[in-house]
């Protein structure tokens, strides 16, 4: 019985060794040293280049991802604008590294905080903010990659049609 296991082990080791040698045999010195460099010529319609440039320009203005923010303020009325600024300044005073976004969508002012990729991260931050803003909640929002480079308090106005595609109509 032991000789049978011995021959099976020898066969197994032989197969493994042959596969490893065969895999290494595919590489040559020219491949490893990258001496063989070629050129590729692309023939395309010139209008394709113009279309590509337009697409890149469009994407540069709409670059971002859908993520989550914590909404801490939402109201309408005579002093709602000042209340929104006060709420944003409060958040900035507590967490200066987290951006606060003030937006106006008639007739409401709202303050949303943070740029979170996952709802779990936004919910953890909501728990921290709940001490200061009772009733704050997590919302879906479009996070522009340029938002992360701005100052901590960002004012967005939807009523002037500057950023009308940034917020859903359902919000």
Backbone as JSON, one array per atom type, in Angstrom:
{
  "sequence": "XXXXXXXXXXXXXXXXXXXXXXXXXXXXXXXXXXXXXXXXXXXXXXXXXXXXXXXXXXXXXXXXXXXXXXXXXXXXXXXXXXXXXXXXXXXXXXXXXXXXXXXXXXXXXXXXXXXXXXXXXXXXXXXXXXXXXXXXXXXXXXXXXXXXXXXXXXXXXXXXXXXXXXXXXXX",
  "N": [[0.82, -1.2, 0.0], [1.99, 1.2, 0.68], [3.81, 1.59, -1.34], [2.17, 2.19, -3.43], [1.12, 4.75, -2.71], [3.54, 6.07, -2.79], [4.22, 6.05, -5.52], [2.1, 7.53, -6.53], [2.57, 10.01, -5.34], [5.05, 10.63, -6.54], [4.23, 10.84, -9.22], [2.47, 13.01, -9.01], [4.24, 15.08, -8.2], [5.89, 15.17, -10.44], [4.1, 16.04, -12.43], [3.41, 18.59, -11.45], [5.94, 19.86, -11.57], [6.47, 19.77, -14.33], [4.45, 21.45, -15.31], [5.15, 23.91, -14.21], [7.62, 24.39, -15.43], [6.85, 24.49, -18.1], [5.22, 26.73, -18.09], [7.08, 28.76, -17.59], [8.57, 28.6, -19.88], [7.28, 30.06, -21.8], [8.06, 32.7, -21.66], [10.36, 34.9, -23.07], [13.67, 36.3, -23.57], [13.47, 38.69, -25.01], [10.85, 39.4, -24.52], [10.84, 39.76, -21.74], [12.68, 41.84, -21.45], [11.49, 43.77, -22.9], [12.12, 44.59, -25.51], [10.91, 44.48, -27.97], [9.09, 46.72, -29.39], [6.26, 48.13, -30.81], [4.34, 49.96, -33.29], [1.11, 51.43, -33.58], [-1.26, 52.25, -35.92], [-4.01, 54.3, -36.2], [-6.83, 54.71, -38.06], [-9.34, 56.94, -38.5], [-12.51, 58.65, -38.66], [-12.37, 62.18, -38.84], [-14.36, 63.61, -37.51], [-14.93, 62.07, -35.33], [-12.91, 62.62, -33.48], [-13.59, 65.24, -32.76], [-16.08, 64.78, -31.58], [-15.3, 63.2, -29.44], [-13.81, 65.06, -27.95], [-15.87, 66.83, -27.21], [-17.38, 65.14, -25.58], [-15.53, 64.65, -23.48], [-15.33, 67.25, -22.45], [-17.97, 67.66, -21.57], [-18.13, 65.64, -19.61], [-16.26, 66.6, -17.81], [-17.56, 68.65, -16.53], [-19.65, 67.36, -15.33], [-18.64, 65.47, -13.63], [-18.55, 62.99, -11.19], [-20.21, 61.17, -8.56], [-22.9, 59.17, -7.28], [-23.81, 59.52, -4.01], [-24.01, 59.92, -0.49], [-25.38, 62.26, 1.85], [-25.79, 64.1, 4.92], [-28.7, 65.55, 5.93], [-29.29, 68.43, 7.69], [-30.81, 70.66, 8.06], [-33.84, 72.12, 7.04], [-36.09, 74.22, 5.84], [-38.63, 76.75, 5.33], [-39.49, 80.19, 4.98], [-39.49, 83.5, 6.54], [-37.02, 83.93, 7.86], [-35.46, 81.86, 7.06], [-33.23, 81.71, 5.43], [-31.16, 82.91, 6.9], [-31.2, 81.12, 9.02], [-30.29, 78.81, 7.71], [-27.65, 79.55, 7.06], [-26.68, 79.84, 9.68], [-26.93, 77.2, 10.62], [-25.11, 75.9, 8.92], [-22.74, 77.17, 9.69], [-22.61, 76.28, 12.33], [-22.17, 73.54, 11.97], [-19.71, 73.73, 10.7], [-18.2, 74.82, 12.76], [-18.13, 72.71, 14.56], [-17.23, 70.44, 13.11], [-14.79, 71.14, 11.24], [-13.51, 69.99, 9.04], [-15.38, 68.74, 7.49], [-17.43, 69.34, 4.75], [-20.16, 71.66, 4.37], [-23.21, 72.11, 2.7], [-25.2, 74.58, 1.42], [-28.31, 74.94, 0.05], [-30.86, 76.23, -2.12], [-34.07, 75.69, -2.96], [-36.91, 76.62, -4.24], [-39.64, 76.84, -2.06], [-37.71, 76.45, -0.15], [-34.91, 76.38, 2.06], [-32.02, 74.43, 2.55], [-29.65, 72.5, 4.37], [-27.02, 70.45, 3.8], [-24.67, 67.97, 4.7], [-21.37, 66.77, 4.27], [-19.6, 64.32, 2.21], [-20.24, 61.34, 1.38], [-19.53, 58.02, 0.48], [-20.79, 55.64, 1.11], [-23.85, 54.54, 2.63], [-23.66, 53.65, 5.2], [-21.4, 54.98, 6.27], [-22.38, 57.6, 6.19], [-24.52, 57.35, 7.93], [-23.24, 56.81, 10.36], [-22.01, 59.28, 10.76], [-24.28, 60.83, 10.94], [-25.29, 59.99, 13.39], [-23.43, 61.18, 15.08], [-23.95, 63.87, 14.58], [-26.52, 64.1, 15.51], [-26.66, 64.89, 18.12], [-26.51, 67.63, 18.04], [-28.25, 68.5, 16.03], [-31.36, 67.71, 16.08], [-33.31, 65.22, 14.6], [-31.99, 65.04, 12.15], [-31.16, 63.53, 8.99], [-30.2, 60.93, 6.64], [-29.55, 61.44, 3.2], [-29.82, 60.68, -0.31], [-27.57, 61.91, -2.75], [-26.02, 63.72, -5.44], [-22.62, 63.65, -5.7], [-20.29, 65.8, -6.57], [-17.04, 65.62, -7.99], [-15.63, 67.89, -7.77], [-16.67, 69.17, -5.59], [-15.31, 68.29, -3.37], [-13.06, 69.8, -3.27], [-13.71, 72.35, -2.6], [-14.37, 75.21, -0.43], [-15.29, 74.84, 3.08], [-18.01, 75.67, 3.47], [-20.51, 75.68, 1.19], [-22.46, 77.28, -1.2], [-25.32, 76.67, -2.96], [-27.56, 77.39, -5.53], [-30.59, 76.55, -6.66], [-32.62, 77.93, -7.84], [-31.75, 79.7, -9.74], [-31.13, 78.26, -11.94], [-28.54, 77.32, -12.18], [-27.37, 74.93, -11.24], [-29.24, 72.87, -11.87], [-29.42, 70.17, -12.41], [-28.37, 68.84, -10.3], [-29.89, 68.01, -8.15], [-32.49, 65.82, -7.28], [-35.93, 65.87, -8.27], [-37.55, 64.81, -6.4], [-36.55, 65.33, -3.9]],
  "CA": [[0.0, 0.0, 0.0], [2.85, 2.38, 0.74], [4.42, 1.82, -2.65], [1.15, 2.84, -4.27], [1.15, 6.18, -2.37], [4.82, 6.59, -3.22], [4.14, 6.29, -6.97], [1.14, 8.63, -6.74], [3.28, 11.25, -4.98], [6.04, 10.88, -7.59], [3.49, 11.3, -10.39], [1.97, 14.35, -8.7], [5.38, 16.01, -8.23], [6.32, 15.27, -11.84], [3.11, 16.88, -13.14], [3.58, 19.98, -11.0], [7.21, 20.36, -12.08], [6.37, 19.99, -15.78], [3.62, 22.63, -15.56], [5.88, 25.14, -13.86], [8.63, 24.61, -16.47], [6.16, 24.87, -19.34], [4.76, 28.11, -17.93], [8.22, 29.66, -17.71], [9.09, 28.51, -21.24], [6.58, 31.02, -22.64], [8.73, 33.99, -21.58], [11.67, 34.97, -23.72], [14.46, 37.46, -23.14], [12.92, 39.89, -25.64], [9.61, 39.76, -23.82], [11.16, 40.24, -20.41], [13.4, 43.11, -21.56], [10.59, 44.66, -23.64], [12.84, 45.16, -26.65], [10.02, 44.52, -29.12], [8.09, 47.78, -29.25], [5.69, 48.38, -32.12], [3.49, 51.13, -33.48], [-0.25, 51.16, -34.02], [-1.81, 53.37, -36.67], [-5.46, 54.29, -36.14], [-7.47, 55.52, -39.1], [-10.7, 57.2, -38.06], [-13.15, 59.85, -39.16], [-11.99, 63.35, -38.03], [-15.49, 64.02, -36.67], [-14.85, 61.28, -34.11], [-12.06, 63.36, -32.56], [-14.39, 66.36, -32.26], [-17.09, 64.21, -30.7], [-14.6, 62.77, -28.22], [-13.48, 66.27, -27.19], [-17.11, 67.32, -26.62], [-17.72, 64.22, -24.49], [-14.61, 64.92, -22.38], [-15.72, 68.53, -21.88], [-19.22, 67.42, -20.83], [-17.83, 64.84, -18.42], [-15.49, 67.37, -16.83], [-18.51, 69.46, -15.76], [-20.58, 66.48, -14.63], [-17.88, 64.36, -13.04], [-18.91, 62.73, -9.81], [-20.82, 59.88, -8.25], [-24.03, 59.26, -6.38], [-23.41, 59.15, -2.67], [-24.92, 60.27, 0.6], [-25.11, 63.39, 2.73], [-26.69, 64.2, 6.06], [-29.46, 66.79, 5.9], [-29.44, 68.89, 9.07], [-31.7, 71.82, 8.12], [-34.76, 72.2, 5.91], [-37.23, 75.05, 6.24], [-39.0, 77.9, 4.5], [-40.02, 81.27, 5.8], [-38.82, 84.79, 6.47], [-35.66, 83.9, 8.37], [-34.91, 80.55, 6.76], [-31.9, 81.88, 4.85], [-30.24, 83.11, 8.01], [-31.14, 79.85, 9.74], [-29.44, 77.89, 6.96], [-26.27, 79.97, 7.29], [-26.35, 79.53, 11.06], [-26.74, 75.75, 10.72], [-23.85, 75.56, 8.24], [-21.65, 77.64, 10.54], [-22.55, 75.4, 13.48], [-21.49, 72.32, 11.53], [-18.31, 74.07, 10.44], [-17.56, 75.01, 14.05], [-17.95, 71.41, 15.22], [-16.43, 69.59, 12.23], [-14.3, 72.03, 10.17], [-13.01, 69.25, 7.89], [-16.52, 68.21, 6.75], [-18.1, 70.45, 4.07], [-21.61, 71.85, 4.51], [-23.75, 72.64, 1.45], [-26.45, 75.31, 1.55], [-28.99, 75.02, -1.25], [-32.18, 76.85, -2.12], [-35.01, 75.2, -3.97], [-38.08, 77.38, -3.8], [-39.33, 77.96, -1.16], [-37.0, 75.86, 0.99], [-33.47, 76.34, 2.24], [-31.62, 73.21, 3.22], [-28.22, 72.35, 4.61], [-26.58, 69.05, 3.75], [-23.3, 67.9, 5.21], [-20.52, 65.62, 3.97], [-19.51, 63.61, 0.93], [-20.05, 59.96, 1.81], [-19.75, 57.04, -0.58], [-21.71, 54.6, 1.57], [-24.87, 54.97, 3.57], [-23.17, 53.32, 6.54], [-20.56, 56.1, 6.72], [-23.25, 58.76, 6.42], [-25.33, 57.08, 9.12], [-22.36, 56.99, 11.51], [-21.84, 60.71, 10.97], [-25.59, 61.33, 11.39], [-25.37, 59.74, 14.83], [-22.63, 62.2, 15.75], [-24.63, 65.17, 14.44], [-27.84, 64.06, 16.15], [-26.56, 65.63, 19.39], [-26.64, 69.06, 17.77], [-29.39, 68.71, 15.14], [-32.35, 66.64, 16.28], [-34.1, 64.92, 13.41], [-31.23, 65.02, 10.9], [-31.32, 62.25, 8.33], [-29.33, 60.66, 5.5], [-30.21, 61.58, 1.89], [-29.04, 60.43, -1.52], [-27.24, 63.14, -3.44], [-24.93, 63.63, -6.39], [-21.4, 64.21, -5.14], [-19.37, 66.22, -7.62], [-15.67, 65.47, -7.54], [-15.11, 69.23, -7.49], [-17.16, 69.58, -4.27], [-14.36, 67.93, -2.34], [-11.97, 70.77, -3.29], [-14.22, 73.66, -2.24], [-14.35, 75.64, 0.97], [-16.21, 74.03, 3.89], [-19.41, 76.06, 3.31], [-20.77, 75.86, -0.23], [-23.81, 77.77, -1.44], [-25.86, 76.27, -4.25], [-28.88, 77.98, -5.74], [-31.31, 75.88, -7.73], [-33.62, 78.8, -8.42], [-31.16, 80.45, -10.85], [-30.85, 77.27, -12.97], [-27.11, 77.07, -12.33], [-27.1, 73.53, -10.98], [-30.57, 72.26, -11.78], [-29.36, 68.73, -12.53], [-27.67, 68.28, -9.16], [-30.82, 67.49, -7.16], [-33.69, 65.17, -7.81], [-37.17, 66.59, -8.03], [-38.23, 64.19, -5.26], [-35.96, 65.73, -2.61]],
  "C": [[0.86, 1.26, 0.0], [3.53, 2.64, -0.58], [3.43, 2.5, -3.6], [1.12, 4.34, -4.0], [2.45, 6.84, -2.82], [4.77, 6.95, -4.7], [3.16, 7.42, -7.3], [1.8, 9.97, -6.42], [4.32, 11.61, -6.03], [5.35, 11.42, -8.84], [2.98, 12.73, -10.18], [3.09, 15.4, -8.76], [5.88, 16.21, -9.65], [5.38, 16.17, -12.63], [3.28, 18.33, -12.73], [4.86, 20.6, -11.55], [7.11, 20.65, -13.58], [5.51, 21.2, -16.09], [4.37, 23.92, -15.25], [6.96, 25.42, -14.89], [7.99, 25.05, -17.77], [5.66, 26.29, -19.26], [5.89, 29.1, -18.09], [8.77, 29.67, -19.12], [8.42, 29.52, -22.16], [7.27, 32.39, -22.66], [10.09, 33.91, -22.26], [12.4, 36.2, -23.22], [13.91, 38.75, -23.74], [11.65, 40.34, -24.95], [9.92, 40.36, -22.46], [11.86, 41.6, -20.45], [12.6, 44.16, -22.32], [11.32, 45.36, -24.79], [11.95, 45.29, -27.87], [8.91, 45.53, -28.86], [7.59, 48.09, -30.65], [4.86, 49.64, -32.14], [2.12, 50.67, -33.97], [-0.75, 52.41, -34.72], [-3.33, 53.24, -36.67], [-5.99, 55.24, -37.22], [-8.93, 55.69, -38.72], [-11.21, 58.49, -38.69], [-12.74, 61.04, -38.28], [-13.13, 63.85, -37.13], [-15.5, 63.26, -35.34], [-13.99, 61.99, -33.06], [-12.81, 64.53, -31.95], [-15.44, 65.88, -31.26], [-16.48, 63.77, -29.38], [-14.26, 63.97, -27.35], [-14.73, 66.85, -26.52], [-17.54, 66.45, -25.44], [-16.82, 64.46, -23.27], [-14.96, 66.24, -21.69], [-17.0, 68.38, -21.05], [-18.95, 66.68, -19.53], [-17.06, 65.62, -17.38], [-16.42, 68.24, -15.98], [-19.45, 68.59, -14.92], [-19.88, 65.28, -14.01], [-18.28, 64.2, -11.58], [-19.53, 61.36, -9.66], [-22.02, 60.14, -7.34], [-23.6, 58.71, -5.03], [-24.46, 59.61, -1.68], [-24.42, 61.49, 1.35], [-26.09, 63.35, 3.88], [-27.38, 65.55, 5.99], [-29.76, 67.22, 7.32], [-30.45, 70.03, 9.19], [-32.55, 71.85, 6.87], [-35.96, 73.01, 6.36], [-37.47, 76.15, 5.22], [-39.54, 78.97, 5.43], [-39.15, 82.51, 5.72], [-37.34, 84.71, 6.86], [-34.97, 82.57, 8.06], [-33.5, 80.64, 6.17], [-30.86, 82.05, 5.95], [-30.11, 81.83, 8.85], [-30.25, 78.83, 9.05], [-27.97, 78.25, 7.14], [-25.82, 79.64, 8.71], [-26.09, 78.03, 11.25], [-25.42, 75.32, 10.07], [-22.64, 76.0, 9.09], [-21.51, 76.78, 11.8], [-21.82, 74.11, 13.13], [-20.01, 72.59, 11.32], [-17.54, 74.28, 11.75], [-17.26, 73.69, 14.76], [-17.01, 70.51, 14.43], [-15.9, 70.43, 11.07], [-13.81, 71.29, 8.93], [-14.14, 68.7, 7.01], [-17.26, 69.37, 6.07], [-19.61, 70.46, 4.31], [-22.11, 72.56, 3.25], [-25.1, 73.31, 1.73], [-27.08, 75.38, 0.17], [-30.37, 75.62, -1.06], [-32.97, 76.29, -3.27], [-36.36, 75.7, -3.51], [-39.14, 76.51, -3.17], [-38.44, 77.53, 0.01], [-35.48, 76.11, 0.92], [-33.15, 75.04, 2.96], [-30.1, 73.18, 3.35], [-27.93, 70.86, 4.66], [-25.09, 69.01, 4.03], [-22.62, 66.63, 4.72], [-20.58, 65.13, 2.55], [-19.2, 62.16, 1.25], [-20.37, 59.02, 0.67], [-20.75, 55.97, -0.16], [-22.7, 55.16, 2.58], [-24.45, 54.68, 5.01], [-22.3, 54.44, 7.1], [-21.41, 57.33, 7.04], [-24.08, 58.57, 7.69], [-24.49, 57.22, 10.4], [-22.18, 58.48, 11.82], [-23.16, 61.35, 11.43], [-25.75, 61.12, 12.89], [-24.56, 60.76, 15.63], [-23.34, 63.56, 15.72], [-25.95, 65.23, 15.17], [-27.83, 64.75, 17.51], [-26.88, 67.11, 19.19], [-27.86, 69.4, 16.93], [-30.34, 67.54, 15.28], [-33.13, 66.45, 14.98], [-33.31, 64.98, 12.12], [-31.31, 63.61, 10.3], [-30.42, 62.16, 7.11], [-30.13, 60.76, 4.21], [-29.25, 61.17, 0.78], [-28.76, 61.75, -2.19], [-26.12, 62.87, -4.43], [-23.73, 64.35, -5.81], [-20.47, 64.53, -6.3], [-17.95, 66.05, -7.11], [-15.05, 66.83, -7.23], [-15.59, 69.73, -6.13], [-16.13, 69.33, -3.19], [-13.19, 68.92, -2.28], [-12.41, 72.15, -2.8], [-14.01, 73.98, -0.77], [-15.4, 74.86, 1.75], [-17.68, 74.42, 3.77], [-19.64, 76.41, 1.85], [-22.22, 76.24, -0.42], [-24.22, 77.37, -2.85], [-27.25, 76.86, -4.37], [-29.54, 77.29, -6.91], [-32.3, 76.8, -8.43], [-33.07, 79.58, -9.61], [-30.75, 79.54, -12.0], [-29.36, 77.04, -13.19], [-26.8, 75.58, -12.2], [-28.4, 72.75, -10.89], [-30.5, 70.74, -11.85], [-28.73, 68.08, -11.31], [-28.64, 67.63, -8.16], [-32.02, 66.87, -7.85], [-34.91, 66.02, -7.49], [-37.88, 66.04, -6.8], [-37.72, 64.67, -3.93], [-36.78, 66.76, -1.89]]
}
